[in-house]
Amino acid sequence: MAEREDYESVLCVKPEVHVYRVPPRASNRGYRAAEWQLDQPAWSGRMRITARGSVAFIKLEDKNSGELFAQASMDQFPSIAVESVTDSSRYFVIRVEDGNGSTGRRAFIGIGFVDRGDAFDFNVALQDHFKWVKQQSELAKEAQNPIQGPKLDLGFKEGQTIKLSIGNMKKKDGSSGSKPRTADFTGLLLPPPPGGKTPFLPKPGEQLPLPLSATRTDAIQAADAAMSQPSVPQSSPREASADIWGDFTQASGSGAQPQQNSDWVQF
């Protein structure tokens, strides 16, 4: 607030405003602009709204020279210093002073704007200023009398616990409802063997066959055939050799008559 009291700030400027003589008010029903001689303004010029501290000033000045024609001061809004008429939004009644303070002369005059937008800006400038004054006053009171309230204790009491719930966590017993994913070998390509043939690729979910060598396959087939035929006693290799070559040895070693043998044919 002290910074703004050091200088006078300009809140609004309107280049054209008309001043009218206001007849005495006969009752408390309010002012009516229709009772003024609107086609014959008493004065026309420029209006400036300035502020020094918490006080706002409505200044009516000459357009060319800037000479002050009349001035109205106000320390609150709404106030008796500015009053709207009952039959239009472009006209107001302001209380002007001669500048001598409480001992000076005062008079009520009417002012009017050609455009409704200028009248709207006039109202908004006064409202914004006194809204700022109210905020500054409340801040000053809070600085002088800070609120001494109980401090908020956010610490844990003895024996107090806290429970955290974290979503999207799988249960330990596997009852989350999700099914195990099967391996998919569709996108896997093995390198070709040295012979240039492409290896056998199983379908998804199919087990790879175990290769058997040719020797092991033949042995298994021979064992199966032996089990299916009746067992026949066979002589040992030594006995077979003796039976086959016995007659030939006797015939060549001595002059004895060779024995008849069913395996050999005599010539």
C-alpha positions in Angstrom: 0.0 0.0 0.0 2.9 2.4 0.8 4.4 1.9 -2.6 1.2 3.0 -4.3 0.8 6.1 -2.1 4.1 7.5 -3.4 2.8 8.2 -6.8 -0.5 8.7 -8.7 -1.5 5.9 -11.1 -3.9 6.3 -14.0 -6.7 3.7 -14.0 -8.8 4.8 -17.0 -8.9 7.6 -19.6 -12.0 8.5 -21.7 -11.5 11.1 -24.4 -15.1 12.3 -24.5 -17.5 12.9 -21.7 -20.4 15.4 -21.3 -21.4 17.2 -18.1 -25.1 18.1 -17.3 -26.8 20.2 -14.6 -28.8 18.0 -12.3 -32.1 19.4 -11.0 -32.8 18.9 -7.3 -34.1 15.5 -6.5 -37.8 15.6 -5.3 -37.8 12.2 -3.7 -35.6 9.2 -2.9 -36.6 7.4 -6.1 -33.2 8.1 -7.7 -31.9 10.3 -10.6 -33.4 10.1 -14.1 -31.3 11.2 -17.1 -34.4 11.9 -19.1 -35.0 15.0 -16.8 -31.7 16.5 -17.9 -31.3 18.5 -21.1 -29.2 15.9 -22.8 -29.0 17.8 -26.1 -27.5 20.8 -24.3 -24.5 19.6 -22.1 -23.1 22.2 -19.8 -19.5 21.1 -20.6 -17.6 18.5 -22.7 -14.1 17.3 -22.3 -11.9 14.4 -21.2 -12.2 12.2 -18.1 -9.3 10.6 -16.2 -9.6 8.2 -13.3 -6.4 8.2 -11.1 -5.5 6.6 -7.7 -3.2 7.6 -4.9 -3.1 5.0 -2.2 -6.6 3.8 -1.5 -8.3 7.0 -2.8 -9.6 7.2 -6.3 -10.1 10.5 -8.2 -12.4 11.3 -11.1 -11.0 14.2 -13.0 -12.7 16.2 -15.7 -10.1 18.0 -17.8 -10.0 20.1 -20.9 -9.2 18.1 -24.1 -6.5 20.5 -25.3 -4.9 22.2 -22.3 -5.5 19.6 -19.7 -6.9 22.2 -17.3 -9.0 20.7 -14.5 -12.7 21.5 -14.7 -13.9 19.4 -11.7 -12.8 16.6 -9.5 -14.6 13.9 -7.4 -12.7 11.8 -4.8 -13.9 8.6 -3.3 -12.5 6.1 -0.7 -14.9 3.3 -1.2 -17.2 1.8 -3.9 -20.2 1.8 -4.2 -20.3 5.3 -2.7 -22.4 8.4 -2.5 -19.7 10.1 -4.6 -20.8 8.1 -7.7 -24.4 7.0 -8.3 -26.1 5.5 -11.4 -29.3 6.8 -12.9 -32.4 4.7 -13.0 -33.2 5.0 -16.7 -29.9 4.5 -18.5 -26.5 2.8 -18.2 -24.5 5.6 -19.8 -25.2 8.3 -17.3 -24.0 8.9 -13.7 -24.2 11.5 -11.0 -20.9 12.4 -9.2 -20.2 14.6 -6.3 -17.5 17.1 -7.1 -15.4 19.2 -4.6 -13.4 22.4 -4.9 -10.3 20.8 -3.4 -10.5 22.3 0.1 -11.3 19.0 1.8 -14.1 18.7 4.3 -14.5 22.5 4.5 -14.8 23.0 0.7 -17.9 23.3 -1.4 -19.6 20.3 -3.0 -22.0 19.9 -5.8 -23.7 17.1 -7.7 -23.4 17.1 -11.5 -24.4 14.6 -14.2 -21.9 13.0 -16.6 -22.7 10.9 -19.7 -20.8 8.8 -22.2 -21.5 8.6 -25.9 -20.7 4.8 -26.1 -21.9 2.2 -23.6 -18.5 0.6 -23.7 -17.0 3.7 -22.1 -19.6 3.6 -19.3 -18.7 -0.1 -18.7 -15.0 0.7 -18.5 -15.7 3.5 -16.0 -17.5 1.1 -13.7 -14.8 -1.7 -14.0 -11.9 0.7 -13.3 -13.5 1.7 -10.0 -14.4 -1.8 -9.0 -10.9 -3.2 -9.7 -9.2 -0.4 -7.7 -11.3 -1.0 -4.6 -11.0 -4.7 -4.9 -7.2 -4.3 -4.8 -7.6 -2.0 -1.7 -9.6 -4.7 0.1 -7.0 -7.4 -0.6 -4.2 -5.2 0.6 -6.1 -4.5 3.8 -6.7 -8.2 4.5 -3.0 -9.0 3.9 -1.9 -6.3 6.3 -4.2 -7.7 9.0 -2.9 -11.2 8.5 0.7 -9.9 8.8 -0.1 -8.2 12.1 -2.1 -11.0 13.6 -0.8 -14.3 12.3 -3.1 -17.3 13.0 -1.7 -19.4 15.8 -3.4 -22.7 15.1 -2.5 -26.2 16.2 0.2 -27.8 14.2 -0.7 -30.9 12.2 1.0 -34.0 13.5 1.6 -36.5 10.6 3.8 -38.9 12.5 2.9 -42.5 13.2 1.6 -43.3 16.7 2.9 -46.2 18.7 1.5 -49.5 17.2 0.0 -47.7 14.2 0.6 -49.4 10.9 -0.1 -48.6 7.3 -1.3 -50.9 4.5 -0.2 -50.4 0.9 -2.3 -51.8 -2.0 -0.3 -52.3 -5.1 -2.2 -53.3 -8.2 -1.2 -55.6 -11.1 0.6 -58.1 -8.9 0.4 -61.8 -9.6 -0.7 -64.1 -6.8 1.7 -66.6 -5.4 -0.6 -69.6 -5.8 -0.9 -69.0 -9.5 -4.7 -68.4 -9.3 -4.4 -65.2 -11.3 -6.3 -66.8 -14.2 -3.5 -66.4 -16.7 -2.6 -69.5 -18.8 1.0 -70.5 -19.5 2.2 -69.5 -22.9 3.3 -72.3 -25.3 6.5 -72.0 -27.1 6.2 -70.8 -30.7 8.9 -72.0 -33.1 7.4 -70.4 -36.1 9.8 -67.5 -36.3 12.9 -69.6 -35.5 15.0 -70.6 -38.6 17.9 -72.9 -38.1 21.0 -72.6 -40.3 21.2 -75.1 -43.2 23.4 -78.3 -42.8 26.6 -78.6 -44.8 24.8 -80.8 -47.4 22.5 -77.9 -48.3 19.3 -79.6 -47.0 16.9 -77.7 -44.8 16.5 -79.4 -41.4 13.1 -80.6 -40.3 11.2 -77.9 -38.4 8.4 -79.2 -36.0 5.0 -77.5 -35.8 4.1 -75.5 -32.7 3.5 -77.8 -29.8 5.1 -80.9 -31.6 8.1 -82.7 -30.1 11.3 -83.2 -32.1 11.9 -86.9 -33.2 15.0 -88.6 -31.9 17.2 -89.8 -34.9 18.4 -93.4 -34.8 21.5 -94.6 -36.6 21.3 -97.2 -39.3 23.3 -99.8 -37.3 21.1 -99.5 -34.3 18.0 -99.7 -36.4 19.2 -103.0 -38.1 20.1 -104.5 -34.7 16.7 -103.8 -33.3 15.0 -105.4 -36.4 17.2 -108.5 -36.2 16.4 -108.9 -32.5 12.7 -108.7 -33.2 13.0 -111.4 -35.9 15.0 -113.7 -33.7 12.4 -113.5 -30.9 9.6 -114.3 -33.4 11.2 -117.6 -34.7 11.7 -120.9 -32.7 15.1 -121.5 -31.2 17.2 -124.2 -33.1 20.3 -125.6 -31.5 23.4 -124.7 -33.4 26.8 -126.2 -33.2 29.7 -124.2 -32.1 32.1 -122.9 -34.8 34.7 -125.4 -33.8 32.4 -128.4 -34.1 31.2 -127.2 -37.5 34.7 -126.8 -38.7 35.5 -130.4 -37.7 32.4 -131.8 -39.3 33.0 -130.1 -42.6 36.7 -130.9 -43.0 36.9 -134.3 -41.2 36.3 -136.5 -44.2 38.6 -134.6 -46.4 41.4 -134.9 -43.9 41.0 -138.7 -43.6 40.8 -139.2 -47.3 44.0 -137.3 -48.0 46.0 -138.6 -45.0 45.5 -142.4 -45.4 44.4 -145.0 -48.0 41.5 -146.1 -46.0 38.1 -146.2 -47.5 36.3 -142.9 -47.0 33.2 -143.0 -44.9 29.8 -142.3 -46.4 28.8 -138.8 -45.6 25.6 -137.1 -46.5 27.3 -133.8 -47.0 29.7 -135.0 -49.7 28.9 -136.5 -53.1 31.4 -139.2 -54.4 32.6 -139.0 -57.9 
